Amino acid sequence: MEKNTKHTISLYVKNKPGVLIRISLVFARRGYNIDSLVVSESNDPEFSRMTITGTGDPKTLDLMLKQLNKLVDVISARDMTGENVISKELAMFKITCPQDNRTDILQTANAFNAKILDIGSETVTIQITGNSDKLDNAAAVFKPFGIVETVRTGKVLISRGNLRT
């Protein structure tokens, strides 16, 4: 049995009610966990772009993509894992920040090119953008300081050059 792996799937779909539930049901029926999901209107308001990061059996992925591409409201569904794309994610971390740790935390945030969103008497909230590994590393580095809350957007991506996602 193959190990479950993480894949990034890009979908171009009609911007209609019920499309998201039909797509998520395909994932659920195939035993694929959705780790992150980002949906936004495309440059044509009649269509939306979805980026889904999911974990599951690689053999199932091919069957799932075929099933997704058969749905009426799906224009295209592609596995973008390993493709030549630009991908970004955004995270906000609220970190415990007493006065005696403030300089260390702010210097660490600066090392990640983080934007300071809020400084309170006991916490600091920062925003970091980058690839998933960068955000995972930031979370690991800030964990010893005490992360109070984390919010992440999930991955968004676009093909490089003239290619379409």
PALUM-424932 format. One line per 2 residues: number of its first residue (from 1); their letters; for each residue x, y, z of N, C-alpha, C, O. Coordinates in steps of 0.001 Angstrom, whole numbers, plus 500000, padded with zeros to 6 digits. Atoms other than C-alpha are relative to their C-alpha. Layout:
N
NUM) a) X/Y/Z/X/Y/Z/X/Y/Z/X/Y/Z ~ ...
This chain:
165
1) me) 500846/498811/500000/500000/500000/500000/500886/501244/500000/501810/501354/500806 ~ 499207/498777/500094/501393/503402/498999/499659/500950/501138/498531/500988/501628
3) kn) 500168/499002/498941/501881/506109/501598/499182/501177/499474/499310/501563/498312 ~ 500753/498804/500383/499480/509042/501546/500970/501149/499773/501917/501340/500536
5) tk) 499147/498861/500325/501055/512089/499939/499140/501246/499840/497923/501175/499672 ~ 500688/498716/500130/500185/515768/499709/500069/500458/498553/501130/500404/497932
7) ht) 500081/499511/501374/499047/517166/496351/499259/501334/499975/498399/501602/500814 ~ 500673/498726/500192/497988/520605/495149/499224/499939/498687/499798/499750/497615
9) is) 500882/500113/501152/495027/520594/492791/499430/501373/499677/498926/502070/500557 ~ 500551/498731/500465/493990/523614/490741/498744/499705/499195/498745/498853/498307
11) ly) 501265/500176/500719/490404/523857/489538/499515/501336/499476/499649/502366/500136 ~ 500662/498844/500590/488695/526319/487237/498553/499584/499859/498242/498649/499122
13) vk) 501381/500455/499886/484962/526146/487923/499021/501138/499734/499381/502314/499792 ~ 501054/499001/500128/481684/527911/487235/499721/500576/501381/499712/499853/502376
15) nk) 500250/499296/498753/480931/530485/489912/498508/499907/500319/497749/500846/500081 ~ 501414/500259/499723/477615/528968/491057/499857/499358/501369/500785/498705/501846
17) pg) 500242/500666/498720/476078/527836/494345/500037/498477/499846/499572/497943/498839 ~ 499990/501460/499998/476670/524164/495175/501232/499366/499389/501447/498167/499567
19) vl) 498816/500573/500651/479910/523724/493193/500990/499486/501044/501530/498388/500903 ~ 499039/500389/498970/482096/523605/496301/499601/498704/500687/500453/497847/500923
21) ir) 500439/501218/499312/479993/520932/497997/500165/498782/499100/500556/497717/499577 ~ 499847/501139/500916/480022/518710/494894/501472/499603/499881/501795/498417/499809
23) is) 498567/500290/500093/483809/519008/494662/500494/499361/501295/501242/498384/501256 ~ 499545/500566/498729/484349/518343/498368/499473/498579/500206/500135/497761/500846
25) lv) 500525/501367/499908/482126/515259/498135/500853/499011/499205/501013/497863/499619 ~ 499092/500870/500772/484430/513831/495440/501216/499659/500861/501648/498506/500895
27) fa) 498851/500237/499124/487343/514242/497867/499616/499043/501130/500350/498100/501424 ~ 500428/500820/498860/485391/512708/500762/499744/498552/499584/500160/497627/500281
29) rr) 500309/501360/500456/484149/509697/498766/501255/499210/499667/501274/497986/499792 ~ 498744/500656/500356/487707/508947/497655/500974/499907/501176/502089/499411/501022
31) gy) 499153/500091/498819/489109/509239/501180/501172/500967/499997/502200/500710/500623 ~ 498954/498985/500096/491170/512335/500374/499686/501105/501000/498602/501686/500963
33) ni) 500200/498923/499042/491590/514809/503218/500351/501341/499360/501389/501462/498711 ~ 499706/498651/500480/491386/518498/502274/500749/500721/501114/500189/500994/502176
35) ds) 499171/499312/499012/494236/520212/504123/499800/501510/499926/499774/502179/500959 ~ 500309/498581/500158/493588/523678/502699/499198/500189/498721/499297/499412/497772
37) lv) 500885/499715/501118/491101/525217/500315/499901/501508/499846/499548/502215/500789 ~ 500106/498574/500295/491209/528639/498677/499139/500138/498754/499392/499493/497736
39) vs) 500890/499753/501139/488439/529869/496381/499921/501504/499783/499721/502266/500729 ~ 500155/498583/500311/488361/533208/494613/499443/500152/498592/499618/499291/497730
41) es) 500517/499677/501321/486614/534804/491682/501184/500181/499052/502216/500721/499447 ~ 498934/499818/500996/488722/534726/488512/499839/501370/499329/499009/502178/499747
43) nd) 500151/498727/500717/489202/537619/486093/498662/500079/499259/498224/501166/498882 ~ 501356/500054/500550/485866/536506/484595/499062/499635/501156/499162/498525/501679
45) pe) 500833/500254/498821/483188/536779/487347/499074/498786/499883/498480/498369/500877 ~ 500814/501210/500149/481319/533788/485891/500746/498744/500436/500152/497670/500528
47) fs) 499171/501148/499637/484197/531512/486960/500813/500297/501257/501109/501450/501570 ~ 499158/499895/498809/486203/530852/490113/501205/499093/499844/501188/498115/499096
49) rm) 498785/500803/499939/489657/529493/490739/500054/499372/501393/499892/500066/502396 ~ 499841/500701/498725/490094/526866/493467/501397/499401/500051/501903/498873/499060
51) ti) 498747/500698/499749/493351/525662/494935/499769/499151/501235/499497/499667/502319 ~ 500241/500939/498908/492991/522564/497086/501286/499214/500246/501846/498606/499333
53) tg) 498893/500849/499592/495834/520954/498982/499382/498846/500767/498668/499044/501750 ~ 500601/501177/499380/494901/517419/499906/501007/498893/500215/502048/498832/499560
55) tg) 499144/501135/499678/496427/514299/501380/499228/498715/499758/498094/498557/500208 ~ 500642/501278/500265/495651/510821/500151/500876/499107/499156/502033/499420/498876
57) dp) 499317/501014/500798/496642/507803/498111/500248/500527/498585/499310/500971/497923 ~ 499696/499479/501342/498459/508806/494878/499219/499302/498876/498878/499940/497880
59) kt) 500755/500710/501038/496641/506107/492863/498564/500537/499907/497980/500601/498825 ~ 501360/499475/499948/493306/507544/493951/499927/501372/499349/498890/501744/498799
61) ld) 499983/498644/500542/494345/511028/492815/499601/500017/498530/498795/500855/498127 ~ 500318/500033/501426/494170/510113/489113/498506/499754/499783/497880/500417/498956
63) lm) 501441/500286/500114/490672/508639/489516/499175/501213/500433/498164/501546/499814 ~ 500713/498841/499494/489578/511654/491513/500028/501151/498993/499013/501815/498782
65) lk) 499904/498936/501010/490857/514106/488877/499079/499715/498816/498435/500626/498296 ~ 500904/500361/501097/488969/512203/486171/498546/500255/500390/497753/500744/499585
67) ql) 501362/499783/499533/485814/512339/488272/499705/501498/500115/498616/501939/499749 ~ 500194/498550/499893/486281/516076/488998/499788/500619/498623/498920/501475/498450
69) nk) 500116/499444/501345/486748/516816/485294/498691/499615/499311/498330/500224/498304 ~ 501296/500385/500559/483430/515055/484564/498848/500820/500580/497751/500831/500022
71) lv) 501063/499189/499415/481461/517374/486852/499638/501138/499056/500516/501757/498454 ~ 500505/499005/500946/479308/519779/484834/500607/501380/500232/500947/502076/499275
73) dv) 499545/498646/499684/480507/522911/486636/501518/500148/500063/502023/501246/500296 ~ 498534/499945/499972/484219/522020/486522/500507/500148/498567/500264/499285/497724
75) is) 499419/499777/501325/486005/523475/483500/501296/499202/499882/501544/498554/498864 ~ 498779/500815/499986/489351/521912/484449/500450/499769/501425/500265/500611/502304
77) ar) 499403/500373/498713/490997/520141/487368/501340/499343/499693/501406/498371/498942 ~ 498654/500516/500271/494765/519513/487385/500796/499883/501284/500670/500705/502192
79) dm) 499044/500130/498908/497336/518231/489821/501200/500874/499648/501867/500637/498641 ~ 498915/499065/500269/499894/521039/490017/501256/499669/500815/502233/500416/500776
81) tg) 498858/500406/499193/502270/519201/492365/501208/499805/499098/501145/499058/498122 ~ 498768/500134/500774/505797/519535/491011/500035/500806/498713/501036/500773/497996
83) en) 500039/499189/501212/504718/521879/488201/500749/501314/500214/501045/501692/501347 ~ 499285/498731/499950/506481/525146/487376/499004/501123/500304/498469/501763/499398
85) vi) 500982/499013/499568/504269/527478/489416/500599/500922/501054/501619/500616/501672 ~ 499695/499099/498894/504525/530412/491759/498917/499741/501036/497729/499859/500735
87) sk) 500996/500234/498956/502845/529569/495054/500356/500805/501239/501525/500975/501584 ~ 499852/499190/498791/502325/531665/498150/498912/499621/500986/497854/499099/500635
89) el) 500942/500202/498915/500607/531371/501457/500204/501161/500962/501283/501752/501001 ~ 499907/498937/499007/499899/533919/504170/499645/499419/501354/498717/498619/501474
91) am) 500312/500420/498631/499982/533328/507920/500088/501204/500920/500915/502098/500736 ~ 499911/499018/498923/499291/535510/510904/500203/499228/501295/499489/498269/501587
93) fk) 499688/500626/498721/500799/534554/514248/499841/501041/501104/500404/502133/501023 ~ 500058/499172/498791/499818/536083/517585/500895/499301/501019/500651/498155/501396
95) it) 498955/500595/499178/502798/535497/519863/500038/500693/501357/499943/501918/501439 ~ 499801/499434/498676/503175/535967/523610/501274/500822/499969/502316/500344/499521
97) cp) 498871/499089/500171/505499/538932/523882/500166/500935/501206/499895/502132/501107 ~ 499709/499107/498879/506399/540214/527336/501190/500899/499665/501967/500596/498759
99) qd) 498957/499008/500283/508771/543198/527441/501392/499391/499886/502167/499806/499024 ~ 498640/500558/500005/511863/541053/528171/500308/499163/498756/501481/498932/498463
101) nr) 499787/500778/501237/511364/538974/524945/499743/500812/498736/500003/500333/497632 ~ 500475/499222/501139/510134/541765/522686/501065/500185/498922/500774/499993/497741
103) td) 498940/499781/500987/513485/542535/520997/500301/498719/499231/500443/498751/498009 ~ 499716/501282/500664/514170/538839/520272/498896/499636/499012/499170/499201/497894
105) il) 501123/500350/500869/510709/538306/518832/499960/500899/498773/499760/500414/497659 ~ 500031/499071/501135/510823/541428/516657/501175/499765/499048/501014/499892/497834
107) qt) 498857/500313/500866/514319/540540/515369/499744/498715/499222/500089/498621/498044 ~ 500333/501259/500683/513128/537007/514561/498966/500257/498910/499070/499721/497806
109) an) 501013/499647/501005/510086/538439/512780/500652/500680/498812/500301/500399/497666 ~ 499276/499305/501067/512399/540696/510782/500772/499013/499112/500845/499191/497897
111) af) 499257/501013/500767/514486/537659/509743/499090/499261/499016/499553/498788/497978 ~ 500973/500647/500891/511318/536174/508190/499319/501010/499079/498367/500658/498382
113) na) 500634/498918/500762/510474/539515/506490/498525/500145/500362/497679/500409/499507 ~ 501373/499908/499519/507342/539573/508612/499572/501453/500120/500393/502349/500321
115) ki) 500594/498681/499790/505039/542553/508817/499368/499979/501397/498618/499063/501733 ~ 500596/499890/498672/504117/543642/512335/498612/500608/499840/498477/501724/499338
117) ld) 501378/499536/500145/500315/543984/512456/499483/500674/501264/498673/501599/501202 ~ 500501/499467/498741/499778/544710/516138/501006/499696/501102/501563/498600/501164
119) ig) 499186/500213/498808/501822/545167/519294/499157/500410/501191/498738/501561/501312 ~ 500744/499738/498775/499993/544873/522590/500944/499937/501185/502157/499805/501020
121) se) 499156/500033/498805/501217/544872/526165/500583/498615/500241/501654/498497/500836 ~ 499519/501369/499764/501599/541066/526193/500096/499141/498740/500541/497995/498813
123) tv) 499944/500782/501244/501341/539960/522531/500462/500875/498843/500370/502102/498880 ~ 499704/499350/501271/502593/540813/519085/499372/499120/498912/499438/497893/498988
125) ti) 500594/500740/501115/500767/539819/515880/500780/500351/498746/500966/501522/498414 ~ 499186/499813/501203/502816/539310/512730/499353/499299/498818/498554/498376/498978
127) qi) 500461/500600/501256/502069/538468/509103/501225/499573/499205/502165/500347/499025 ~ 498909/500515/500827/504362/536294/507011/499401/499415/498735/498405/498694/498798
129) tg) 500407/500613/501260/503949/535395/503337/501191/499225/499443/502348/499563/499693 ~ 498947/500801/500620/505880/532778/501406/499478/498614/499698/498271/498371/499711
131) ns) 500429/501373/500270/505854/529108/500560/499670/499292/501317/499981/499798/502395 ~ 500460/500723/498818/504445/526530/502965/501150/499655/500936/500994/499722/502155
133) dk) 498838/500338/499160/507910/525478/504188/500433/501192/500842/500757/501031/502019 ~ 499606/498795/499258/508748/529062/505190/499046/500230/501172/499485/500548/502277
135) ld) 500969/499786/498941/505524/529345/507185/500095/498925/501074/499940/499213/502261 ~ 499788/501084/499031/506085/525945/508814/501229/500283/500862/501206/500078/502076
137) na) 498773/499674/499260/509619/527029/509776/499757/501144/500978/500230/501103/502114 ~ 500310/498872/499118/508332/530317/511199/499217/499520/501221/499496/499934/502346
139) aa) 500789/500527/498881/505790/528445/513316/500894/499251/500983/500727/499376/502196 ~ 499086/500748/499131/508542/526171/514648/500913/500935/500795/501184/500687/501970
141) vf) 499106/499045/499335/510820/529126/515474/499252/500803/501076/499804/501067/502145 ~ 500753/499190/499041/508083/531122/517233/499342/499170/501103/498939/499724/502125
143) kp) 500659/500864/499020/506652/528130/519132/500589/500140/501410/499820/500242/502366 ~ 499461/499855/498646/509106/528425/522068/499623/501320/500692/499592/501383/501921
145) fg) 500420/498729/499413/508025/532063/522570/498568/499919/500532/498194/500644/501455 ~ 501398/500164/499623/504405/530929/522885/499058/500581/498965/498736/501769/499009
147) iv) 500964/499561/501008/502055/531118/519911/498607/499893/500607/498176/498811/501005 ~ 501344/499942/499435/498618/532198/521150/498974/499570/498956/498007/498875/499269
149) et) 500961/500270/501070/496853/531923/517783/500718/500035/498657/501639/500825/498449 ~ 499467/500038/501360/497665/531049/514173/498838/499948/499017/497870/499216/499224
151) vr) 500969/500059/501097/495637/531726/511013/500798/499920/498708/501695/500730/498475 ~ 499322/500147/501295/496782/530516/507580/498980/499961/498890/497880/499431/499049
153) tg) 500931/499919/501126/495218/531138/504198/499884/498710/499212/498826/498434/498648 ~ 499932/501087/500953/496210/527975/502401/500743/500493/498772/500911/501697/498573
155) kv) 499156/499690/501150/498229/527861/499223/499188/500547/498832/498114/500036/498514 ~ 500517/499528/501284/497426/529922/496140/501140/499881/499004/502308/500018/499368
157) li) 498943/500163/500997/499285/529386/492899/499576/500488/498646/498389/500615/498343 ~ 500214/499582/501380/499659/530565/489349/501175/499468/499188/502305/499430/499676
159) sr) 498942/500524/500866/501627/529100/486442/500965/501110/499609/500585/502279/499536 ~ 498997/499048/500469/504821/530794/485336/499846/500228/498500/499348/499360/497782
161) gn) 499979/499714/501438/505112/532471/481930/498629/500010/499380/497664/500469/499992 ~ 501239/499977/500770/502407/531987/479302/499047/498861/500329/497918/498842/499840
163) lr) 500856/501131/499659/501031/528771/480790/498848/500453/500873/498970/501434/501606 ~ 501149/499725/499135/497597/528782/482456/499927/498934/501057/500223/497765/500812
165) t) 500121/500922/498875/497003/527217/485822/498793/499103/499818/498521/498254/500667
